[in-house]
Amino acid sequence: MRLLQLLMEVKEVLEDFAKTRGEGAKKIADTAREKGGLALLTWHHFKVKAPYYNAEKEFNDTYKKISINMSDIEFQREVGRLEVLGELIIRSKK
């Protein structure tokens, strides 16, 4: 029973961490974009990171992109991303 409680606490800490980091990455990206110029490199860096702190949203967005009209490479890229995100979500719920 204590182990289960400890695991739940760890999961909550990780979820809080991901939420805080995701919000921080978005804020940094938004600020860098507003500054423009050389700060746009920072914008690109943090724009890429932000969605991964919310794996479920990224999973759903990726799932919606998949279609029969994609090239083989596009399809494999999105399915690979979907697989990794799915594994992360499943493991986080254990």
N, C-alpha and C positions, 0 to 999 in steps of 0.2 A: 504493500500500500504506500509506503514512504517513497519507494522508487518511482511509482507512477506519479505521485505528487511532485517529486523533484523533476521528472521529465516534463510535466506540464509547465512548471515554472521556467525551465530552460526554454521551452517552446515560446512562452510569452516574452521572455527576454529577447529571443531572436526576432520575433515579430516586431517588437518595439524597436529593436536595432534597425531592422530593414525599413520600417516606416520612417524613422528619424533620418537615416542615411538617404533614403529616397527623396524625402522633402528637401534635405540639404543639397543634394545633387541637382534637383530641379531649380532651387533658388540660385545656386551658383551659375547654372546654365542660363537662366533668365537674365541675371545681372550681366554676365559676360556678353550676351547677345545685344543687350542695350548699349553697352560700351562700344561694341564694334571693333574695327581695326584688328590689332594683334590678339585682342581678347577673344576673337572668334575661334581661335584654336582651342581655348579653354571651353568655349561653348560646345564645340564638336565633341570634345572629350567627355564632358559631363552629360550632354544630351544622350549619348550612347548608353551611359551607365544608369541613368534615372529609371527607365522602365524595368530593369532587372531586379530592382528592389521590390517590385510588385509582380512576382512571377505569374500569378493568376491572371492579371490583366494582360500581361505580355502573351501568355498562352492563348487567351481568347482572341486577342488581336491577330496573332500569328495564324490561328485556326481559320479565321475569316479570310485570310489572304489566299489560302490554298484553293486552286481551281484547276479544271481540266484544260484551261487555256494557257497554262504556264509552260515555259520551256523545261526540259529535263533538269537543267542546272537550278533554275528557280525553285522547282518542285523539291529537289533534294535538299536545298538550302533551308527551305521553310519547314520541311518534315524533320530535318535534323534539329532545328531550333525547337520545334514542337516537342520532340522526344526528350531533349535535355530539360526543358521547362517542366514537362509532365513528370519526369523523374524527381526533380526538385520539389515539386508540389506534393507528390505522393509521399516522399520521405519526410517532408516537414509535417505531415498530418499523422505520422506514426507515433 
